[in-house]
Amino acid sequence: MDKQLIHQFIKDTLAEDVGDGDHTSLSTIPAEATGKAKLLVKDDGILAGVELAAEIFYIVDPNLKLTVFINDGAAVKYGDVAFEVEGSSRNILTAERLVLNCMQRMSGIATKTRQIVDLLKDTDTKVLDTRKTTPGLRYLEKWAVRIGGGVNHRFGLYDMILIKDNHVDYAGGIRQAIENANQYLKGSNKELAIEIEVRNIDELEQVMQTGNVNRILLDNFKFDDLREAVKIVNGRYITEASGGITIDNIREYAECGVDYISVGALTHSVKSLDLSLKAVK
């Protein structure tokens, strides 16, 4: 966990939520009141965000005491209690919504990721996330993918070169795009991996003739073409499949022999896991 990034995120999101004060708690609960609350699981899935919750409670009030019963990455079921938090009642309530918003979404992503990872057991294919994330929440969402057993692709535009169809078209072709990218890296003294997207076997052949890439993204390939593409590459480059991939067909894509399958649905259209923070009387 990048604590500096996480602490800034917590401070920003608390400022958004609290404003000039949690006036409901301030007006109804005595300042000296203390209490305990439990994180109740109301759905089956994979838990994620416990470590983040601990940081949220700490930022809100370093004197809040957290007792963790279930850690990130564990399978949970309805009725489980993930942790208890004890201390200032007002401060527990101040942290409540941020904790739940983050943990529900992270747990939903981890659950979806684990489901797909399990479908690919006994293959050599790994599941990748994408940049199709919620603005401002990318770090948390990609963290949740790792908790679920997936692998992070590039984090942003700055840590990898990914030449997609629009880049190729604007550059004037595959060879030109690859040559431009390598020249850019040389001139800027940067060391970044280069991946290029291809849309058919003809474009793949152009990449193989040009070389100077690290990974090839095989986009919207049908199964027969994907198997042929893997044979053409023959282990010389890392292969990744994307496009048109669902829960129902992902195993068949993996059996074509690609190294990675990228799944935007891990983060862009996932159902949150139902969690609740309930006072312990």
C-alpha atoms as a printed R data frame, in Angstrom:
    type eleno elety resid chain resno       x       y       z
1   ATOM     1    CA   MET     A     1   0.000   0.000   0.000
2   ATOM     2    CA   ASP     A     2   1.206   3.461  -0.950
3   ATOM     3    CA   LYS     A     3   0.430   5.180   2.347
4   ATOM     4    CA   GLN     A     4   1.126   8.673   1.088
5   ATOM     5    CA   LEU     A     5  -1.327   8.259  -1.773
6   ATOM     6    CA   ILE     A     6  -3.900   6.509   0.419
7   ATOM     7    CA   HIS     A     7  -3.749   9.112   3.185
8   ATOM     8    CA   GLN     A     8  -4.231  11.919   0.668
9   ATOM     9    CA   PHE     A     9  -7.202  10.056  -0.822
10  ATOM    10    CA   ILE     A    10  -8.738   9.616   2.640
11  ATOM    11    CA   LYS     A    11  -8.276  13.262   3.555
12  ATOM    12    CA   ASP     A    12  -9.783  14.430   0.254
13  ATOM    13    CA   THR     A    13 -12.790  12.134   0.447
14  ATOM    14    CA   LEU     A    14 -13.453  12.952   4.098
15  ATOM    15    CA   ALA     A    15 -13.357  16.650   3.239
16  ATOM    16    CA   GLU     A    16 -15.898  16.006   0.476
17  ATOM    17    CA   ASP     A    17 -18.214  14.154   2.874
18  ATOM    18    CA   VAL     A    18 -17.794  15.983   6.187
19  ATOM    19    CA   GLY     A    19 -17.480  19.578   5.012
20  ATOM    20    CA   ASP     A    20 -17.709  21.819   8.078
21  ATOM    21    CA   GLY     A    21 -18.946  18.991  10.306
22  ATOM    22    CA   ASP     A    22 -21.043  15.852  10.684
23  ATOM    23    CA   HIS     A    23 -23.921  17.859  12.086
24  ATOM    24    CA   THR     A    24 -26.214  14.868  12.637
25  ATOM    25    CA   SER     A    25 -23.719  13.182  14.953
26  ATOM    26    CA   LEU     A    26 -22.652  16.473  16.528
27  ATOM    27    CA   SER     A    27 -26.258  17.348  17.371
28  ATOM    28    CA   THR     A    28 -27.446  13.957  18.639
29  ATOM    29    CA   ILE     A    29 -24.473  12.221  20.273
30  ATOM    30    CA   PRO     A    30 -22.603  13.553  23.326
31  ATOM    31    CA   ALA     A    31 -18.962  14.350  22.673
32  ATOM    32    CA   GLU     A    32 -17.808  11.916  25.353
33  ATOM    33    CA   ALA     A    33 -19.921   8.974  24.109
34  ATOM    34    CA   THR     A    34 -18.094   5.798  23.129
35  ATOM    35    CA   GLY     A    35 -19.309   2.708  21.368
36  ATOM    36    CA   LYS     A    36 -18.519  -0.327  19.260
37  ATOM    37    CA   ALA     A    37 -19.566  -1.253  15.727
38  ATOM    38    CA   LYS     A    38 -19.136  -4.383  13.618
39  ATOM    39    CA   LEU     A    39 -18.616  -4.736   9.878
40  ATOM    40    CA   LEU     A    40 -21.373  -7.153   8.886
41  ATOM    41    CA   VAL     A    41 -21.159  -9.124   5.638
42  ATOM    42    CA   LYS     A    42 -24.522  -9.412   3.884
43  ATOM    43    CA   ASP     A    43 -23.419 -11.193   0.716
44  ATOM    44    CA   ASP     A    44 -21.172 -14.045  -0.394
45  ATOM    45    CA   GLY     A    45 -17.870 -13.141  -2.024
46  ATOM    46    CA   ILE     A    46 -14.264 -12.081  -1.496
47  ATOM    47    CA   LEU     A    47 -13.511  -9.444   1.120
48  ATOM    48    CA   ALA     A    48 -11.332  -6.489   0.141
49  ATOM    49    CA   GLY     A    49 -10.525  -3.148   1.744
50  ATOM    50    CA   VAL     A    50  -9.923  -4.151   5.354
51  ATOM    51    CA   GLU     A    51  -6.412  -2.723   5.275
52  ATOM    52    CA   LEU     A    52  -7.789   0.478   3.768
53  ATOM    53    CA   ALA     A    53 -10.524   0.663   6.417
54  ATOM    54    CA   ALA     A    54  -7.881   0.539   9.122
55  ATOM    55    CA   GLU     A    55  -6.194   3.582   7.583
56  ATOM    56    CA   ILE     A    56  -9.509   5.446   7.323
57  ATOM    57    CA   PHE     A    57 -10.316   4.873  10.968
58  ATOM    58    CA   TYR     A    58  -6.785   5.939  11.916
59  ATOM    59    CA   ILE     A    59  -6.995   9.187   9.945
60  ATOM    60    CA   VAL     A    60 -10.408   9.990  11.422
61  ATOM    61    CA   ASP     A    61  -9.292   9.173  14.970
62  ATOM    62    CA   PRO     A    62  -5.989   7.499  15.928
63  ATOM    63    CA   ASN     A    63  -7.619   6.365  19.190
64  ATOM    64    CA   LEU     A    64 -10.185   4.154  17.483
65  ATOM    65    CA   LYS     A    65  -9.398   0.492  18.146
66  ATOM    66    CA   LEU     A    66  -9.873  -1.961  15.272
67  ATOM    67    CA   THR     A    67 -10.086  -5.722  15.855
68  ATOM    68    CA   VAL     A    68  -9.886  -7.652  12.571
69  ATOM    69    CA   PHE     A    69 -11.440 -11.123  12.280
70  ATOM    70    CA   ILE     A    70 -11.293 -11.616   8.499
71  ATOM    71    CA   ASN     A    71  -8.486 -10.316   6.286
72  ATOM    72    CA   ASP     A    72  -8.398  -9.104   2.693
73  ATOM    73    CA   GLY     A    73  -8.690 -11.870   0.121
74  ATOM    74    CA   ALA     A    74 -10.707 -14.239   2.306
75  ATOM    75    CA   ALA     A    75 -13.957 -15.782   1.133
76  ATOM    76    CA   VAL     A    76 -16.905 -14.491   3.172
77  ATOM    77    CA   LYS     A    77 -20.564 -15.384   3.467
78  ATOM    78    CA   TYR     A    78 -23.737 -13.746   4.703
79  ATOM    79    CA   GLY     A    79 -23.590 -13.134   8.453
80  ATOM    80    CA   ASP     A    80 -19.806 -13.019   8.822
81  ATOM    81    CA   VAL     A    81 -18.294 -10.218  10.906
82  ATOM    82    CA   ALA     A    82 -15.110  -8.883   9.305
83  ATOM    83    CA   PHE     A    83 -14.007  -6.598  12.134
84  ATOM    84    CA   GLU     A    84 -15.104  -4.522  15.103
85  ATOM    85    CA   VAL     A    85 -14.163  -0.914  15.769
86  ATOM    86    CA   GLU     A    86 -14.398   0.712  19.179
87  ATOM    87    CA   GLY     A    87 -13.996   4.279  20.449
88  ATOM    88    CA   SER     A    88 -15.644   7.653  19.959
89  ATOM    89    CA   SER     A    89 -19.175   7.089  18.664
90  ATOM    90    CA   ARG     A    90 -19.092  10.308  16.686
91  ATOM    91    CA   ASN     A    91 -15.847   9.392  14.958
92  ATOM    92    CA   ILE     A    92 -17.001   5.878  14.107
93  ATOM    93    CA   LEU     A    93 -19.981   7.408  12.319
94  ATOM    94    CA   THR     A    94 -17.811   9.966  10.546
95  ATOM    95    CA   ALA     A    95 -15.739   7.140   9.056
96  ATOM    96    CA   GLU     A    96 -18.670   4.813   8.366
97  ATOM    97    CA   ARG     A    97 -19.721   5.822   4.851
98  ATOM    98    CA   LEU     A    98 -16.200   6.145   3.441
99  ATOM    99    CA   VAL     A    99 -15.282   2.727   4.821
100 ATOM   100    CA   LEU     A   100 -18.391   1.132   3.347
101 ATOM   101    CA   ASN     A   101 -18.185   2.856  -0.033
102 ATOM   102    CA   CYS     A   102 -14.588   1.720  -0.504
103 ATOM   103    CA   MET     A   103 -14.962  -1.785   0.891
104 ATOM   104    CA   GLN     A   104 -18.179  -2.573  -0.973
105 ATOM   105    CA   ARG     A   105 -16.690  -1.633  -4.334
106 ATOM   106    CA   MET     A   106 -13.310  -3.216  -3.665
107 ATOM   107    CA   SER     A   107 -14.956  -6.428  -2.465
108 ATOM   108    CA   GLY     A   108 -17.167  -6.522  -5.559
109 ATOM   109    CA   ILE     A   109 -14.116  -6.204  -7.794
110 ATOM   110    CA   ALA     A   110 -12.171  -8.823  -5.829
111 ATOM   111    CA   THR     A   111 -15.148 -11.184  -6.000
112 ATOM   112    CA   LYS     A   112 -15.509 -10.799  -9.780
113 ATOM   113    CA   THR     A   113 -11.770 -11.215 -10.259
114 ATOM   114    CA   ARG     A   114 -11.627 -14.380  -8.151
115 ATOM   115    CA   GLN     A   115 -14.541 -15.843 -10.107
116 ATOM   116    CA   ILE     A   116 -12.632 -15.384 -13.365
117 ATOM   117    CA   VAL     A   117  -9.312 -16.546 -11.904
118 ATOM   118    CA   ASP     A   118 -11.033 -19.737 -10.756
119 ATOM   119    CA   LEU     A   119 -12.436 -20.303 -14.248
120 ATOM   120    CA   LEU     A   120  -8.878 -20.247 -15.624
121 ATOM   121    CA   LYS     A   121  -7.435 -22.769 -13.176
122 ATOM   122    CA   ASP     A   122  -5.143 -25.335 -14.811
123 ATOM   123    CA   THR     A   123  -4.363 -22.969 -17.702
124 ATOM   124    CA   ASP     A   124  -1.286 -20.776 -18.091
125 ATOM   125    CA   THR     A   125  -3.399 -17.663 -18.720
126 ATOM   126    CA   LYS     A   126  -3.604 -14.807 -16.216
127 ATOM   127    CA   VAL     A   127  -6.332 -12.179 -15.842
128 ATOM   128    CA   LEU     A   128  -5.456  -8.514 -16.405
129 ATOM   129    CA   ASP     A   129  -7.347  -5.375 -15.478
130 ATOM   130    CA   THR     A   130  -7.511  -2.256 -17.677
131 ATOM   131    CA   ARG     A   131  -7.682   1.547 -17.385
132 ATOM   132    CA   LYS     A   132 -11.496   1.335 -17.441
133 ATOM   133    CA   THR     A   133 -11.656   2.480 -13.845
134 ATOM   134    CA   THR     A   134 -13.580   5.060 -11.822
135 ATOM   135    CA   PRO     A   135 -11.744   8.412 -11.947
136 ATOM   136    CA   GLY     A   136  -9.982   8.982  -8.641
137 ATOM   137    CA   LEU     A   137 -10.414   5.355  -7.543
138 ATOM   138    CA   ARG     A   138  -7.979   3.614  -9.891
139 ATOM   139    CA   TYR     A   139  -5.467   2.756  -7.167
140 ATOM   140    CA   LEU     A   140  -8.168   1.160  -4.989
141 ATOM   141    CA   GLU     A   141  -9.775  -0.714  -7.870
142 ATOM   142    CA   LYS     A   142  -6.501  -2.139  -9.134
143 ATOM   143    CA   TRP     A   143  -5.589  -3.033  -5.537
144 ATOM   144    CA   ALA     A   144  -8.849  -4.984  -5.347
145 ATOM   145    CA   VAL     A   145  -7.984  -6.849  -8.554
146 ATOM   146    CA   ARG     A   146  -4.739  -8.015  -6.945
147 ATOM   147    CA   ILE     A   147  -6.604  -9.088  -3.811
148 ATOM   148    CA   GLY     A   148  -8.890 -11.158  -6.027
149 ATOM   149    CA   GLY     A   149  -5.923 -12.901  -7.650
150 ATOM   150    CA   GLY     A   150  -5.689 -10.900 -10.876
151 ATOM   151    CA   VAL     A   151  -2.756  -9.016 -12.357
152 ATOM   152    CA   ASN     A   152  -2.492  -5.273 -12.893
153 ATOM   153    CA   HIS     A   153  -1.872  -4.002 -16.413
154 ATOM   154    CA   ARG     A   154  -0.355  -0.545 -16.782
155 ATOM   155    CA   PHE     A   155  -1.532   1.894 -14.138
156 ATOM   156    CA   GLY     A   156  -1.820   4.877 -16.461
157 ATOM   157    CA   LEU     A   157  -0.578   6.444 -19.643
158 ATOM   158    CA   TYR     A   158   2.856   7.043 -18.155
159 ATOM   159    CA   ASP     A   159   4.161   3.582 -17.239
160 ATOM   160    CA   MET     A   160   3.886   1.694 -20.531
161 ATOM   161    CA   ILE     A   161   3.517   2.345 -24.254
162 ATOM   162    CA   LEU     A   162   0.351   0.715 -25.594
163 ATOM   163    CA   ILE     A   163  -0.070   1.367 -29.311
164 ATOM   164    CA   LYS     A   164  -3.755   0.897 -30.124
165 ATOM   165    CA   ASP     A   165  -5.645   1.089 -33.422
166 ATOM   166    CA   ASN     A   166  -6.053   4.877 -33.311
167 ATOM   167    CA   HIS     A   167  -2.329   5.353 -32.669
168 ATOM   168    CA   VAL     A   168  -1.532   3.109 -35.634
169 ATOM   169    CA   ASP     A   169  -3.940   4.952 -37.900
170 ATOM   170    CA   TYR     A   170  -2.657   8.389 -36.883
171 ATOM   171    CA   ALA     A   171   0.980   7.291 -37.160
172 ATOM   172    CA   GLY     A   172   0.547   6.007 -40.714
173 ATOM   173    CA   GLY     A   173   0.762   2.268 -40.097
174 ATOM   174    CA   ILE     A   174   2.079  -0.413 -37.793
175 ATOM   175    CA   ARG     A   175   5.742  -0.227 -38.779
176 ATOM   176    CA   GLN     A   176   5.792   3.549 -38.477
177 ATOM   177    CA   ALA     A   177   4.071   3.490 -35.084
178 ATOM   178    CA   ILE     A   178   6.541   0.945 -33.675
179 ATOM   179    CA   GLU     A   179   9.553   2.778 -35.083
180 ATOM   180    CA   ASN     A   180   8.257   6.076 -33.706
181 ATOM   181    CA   ALA     A   181   7.767   4.553 -30.260
182 ATOM   182    CA   ASN     A   182  11.279   3.109 -30.138
183 ATOM   183    CA   GLN     A   183  12.795   6.353 -31.340
184 ATOM   184    CA   TYR     A   184  10.863   8.235 -28.674
185 ATOM   185    CA   LEU     A   185  12.168   5.942 -25.924
186 ATOM   186    CA   LYS     A   186  15.715   6.326 -27.167
187 ATOM   187    CA   GLY     A   187  15.458  10.105 -27.408
188 ATOM   188    CA   SER     A   188  13.784  10.551 -24.014
189 ATOM   189    CA   ASN     A   189  16.045   8.028 -22.258
190 ATOM   190    CA   LYS     A   190  13.036   6.114 -20.920
191 ATOM   191    CA   GLU     A   191  12.704   2.387 -20.349
192 ATOM   192    CA   LEU     A   192   9.099   1.398 -20.972
193 ATOM   193    CA   ALA     A   193   7.590  -1.799 -22.337
194 ATOM   194    CA   ILE     A   194   5.915  -1.501 -25.740
195 ATOM   195    CA   GLU     A   195   2.661  -3.294 -26.481
196 ATOM   196    CA   ILE     A   196   0.816  -3.065 -29.772
197 ATOM   197    CA   GLU     A   197  -2.770  -3.936 -30.599
198 ATOM   198    CA   VAL     A   198  -3.544  -5.884 -33.759
199 ATOM   199    CA   ARG     A   199  -6.966  -6.480 -35.275
200 ATOM   200    CA   ASN     A   200  -6.258  -9.402 -37.599
201 ATOM   201    CA   ILE     A   201  -3.622 -11.875 -38.766
202 ATOM   202    CA   ASP     A   202  -2.328  -9.495 -41.438
203 ATOM   203    CA   GLU     A   203  -1.545  -6.824 -38.836
204 ATOM   204    CA   LEU     A   204   0.061  -9.466 -36.628
205 ATOM   205    CA   GLU     A   205   2.356 -10.471 -39.500
206 ATOM   206    CA   GLN     A   206   3.381  -6.821 -39.888
207 ATOM   207    CA   VAL     A   207   4.302  -6.666 -36.208
208 ATOM   208    CA   MET     A   208   6.290  -9.892 -36.450
209 ATOM   209    CA   GLN     A   209   8.222  -8.484 -39.404
210 ATOM   210    CA   THR     A   210   8.922  -5.201 -37.626
211 ATOM   211    CA   GLY     A   211   9.753  -6.521 -34.139
212 ATOM   212    CA   ASN     A   212  10.943  -4.216 -31.344
213 ATOM   213    CA   VAL     A   213   7.880  -4.718 -29.124
214 ATOM   214    CA   ASN     A   214   7.377  -6.584 -25.866
215 ATOM   215    CA   ARG     A   215   3.737  -7.603 -26.010
216 ATOM   216    CA   ILE     A   216   1.029  -8.081 -28.638
217 ATOM   217    CA   LEU     A   217  -2.631  -7.390 -27.901
218 ATOM   218    CA   LEU     A   218  -4.895  -9.580 -30.030
219 ATOM   219    CA   ASP     A   219  -8.155  -7.650 -30.103
220 ATOM   220    CA   ASN     A   220 -11.526  -9.184 -31.002
221 ATOM   221    CA   PHE     A   221  -9.993 -12.322 -32.511
222 ATOM   222    CA   LYS     A   222 -12.224 -15.326 -33.114
223 ATOM   223    CA   PHE     A   223 -11.039 -18.584 -31.565
224 ATOM   224    CA   ASP     A   224  -9.540 -20.085 -34.735
225 ATOM   225    CA   ASP     A   225  -7.681 -16.860 -35.528
226 ATOM   226    CA   LEU     A   226  -6.497 -16.547 -31.944
227 ATOM   227    CA   ARG     A   227  -5.054 -20.052 -31.963
228 ATOM   228    CA   GLU     A   228  -3.317 -19.296 -35.253
229 ATOM   229    CA   ALA     A   229  -1.971 -16.027 -33.849
230 ATOM   230    CA   VAL     A   230  -0.488 -17.781 -30.820
231 ATOM   231    CA   LYS     A   231   1.257 -20.238 -33.153
232 ATOM   232    CA   ILE     A   232   2.638 -17.392 -35.261
233 ATOM   233    CA   VAL     A   233   4.017 -15.579 -32.212
234 ATOM   234    CA   ASN     A   234   5.418 -18.881 -30.906
235 ATOM   235    CA   GLY     A   235   6.529 -17.469 -27.580
236 ATOM   236    CA   ARG     A   236   8.615 -14.637 -29.050
237 ATOM   237    CA   TYR     A   237   6.381 -12.000 -27.465
238 ATOM   238    CA   ILE     A   238   3.895 -11.904 -24.622
239 ATOM   239    CA   THR     A   239   0.353 -12.332 -25.935
240 ATOM   240    CA   GLU     A   240  -2.815 -10.746 -24.594
241 ATOM   241    CA   ALA     A   241  -6.404 -11.232 -25.749
242 ATOM   242    CA   SER     A   242  -9.219  -8.726 -25.328
243 ATOM   243    CA   GLY     A   243 -12.608  -7.832 -26.755
244 ATOM   244    CA   GLY     A   244 -15.854  -9.804 -26.673
245 ATOM   245    CA   ILE     A   245 -14.726 -11.851 -23.680
246 ATOM   246    CA   THR     A   246 -17.351 -12.902 -21.121
247 ATOM   247    CA   ILE     A   247 -17.678 -15.252 -18.174
248 ATOM   248    CA   ASP     A   248 -19.175 -17.804 -20.553
249 ATOM   249    CA   ASN     A   249 -16.328 -17.869 -23.075
250 ATOM   250    CA   ILE     A   250 -13.208 -16.785 -21.166
251 ATOM   251    CA   ARG     A   251 -12.077 -20.352 -20.514
252 ATOM   252    CA   GLU     A   252 -12.169 -21.068 -24.251
253 ATOM   253    CA   TYR     A   253 -10.106 -17.935 -24.915
254 ATOM   254    CA   ALA     A   254  -7.536 -19.091 -22.369
255 ATOM   255    CA   GLU     A   255  -7.357 -22.525 -23.981
256 ATOM   256    CA   CYS     A   256  -6.186 -20.810 -27.189
257 ATOM   257    CA   GLY     A   257  -2.848 -20.364 -25.391
258 ATOM   258    CA   VAL     A   258  -2.589 -16.616 -24.743
259 ATOM   259    CA   ASP     A   259  -0.522 -15.427 -21.789
260 ATOM   260    CA   TYR     A   260  -3.040 -12.853 -20.571
261 ATOM   261    CA   ILE     A   261  -6.688 -11.938 -21.001
262 ATOM   262    CA   SER     A   262  -7.659  -8.363 -20.183
263 ATOM   263    CA   VAL     A   263 -11.153  -7.839 -18.787
264 ATOM   264    CA   GLY     A   264 -12.477  -4.289 -18.513
265 ATOM   265    CA   ALA     A   265 -15.594  -5.559 -16.722
266 ATOM   266    CA   LEU     A   266 -13.503  -6.242 -13.610
267 ATOM   267    CA   THR     A   267 -13.706  -2.545 -12.807
268 ATOM   268    CA   HIS     A   268 -16.123  -0.761 -15.124
269 ATOM   269    CA   SER     A   269 -19.348  -2.683 -14.440
270 ATOM   270    CA   VAL     A   270 -19.009  -4.659 -11.246
271 ATOM   271    CA   LYS     A   271 -21.665  -5.252  -8.573
272 ATOM   272    CA   SER     A   272 -20.631  -4.085  -5.119
273 ATOM   273    CA   LEU     A   273 -20.659  -6.556  -2.248
274 ATOM   274    CA   ASP     A   274 -23.319  -5.802   0.354
275 ATOM   275    CA   LEU     A   275 -21.676  -4.763   3.645
276 ATOM   276    CA   SER     A   276 -22.987  -2.846   6.651
277 ATOM   277    CA   LEU     A   277 -21.487  -1.193   9.733
278 ATOM   278    CA   LYS     A   278 -23.805  -1.838  12.673
279 ATOM   279    CA   ALA     A   279 -23.617  -0.551  16.222
280 ATOM   280    CA   VAL     A   280 -23.023  -3.219  18.864
281 ATOM   281    CA   LYS     A   281 -25.422  -2.563  21.752
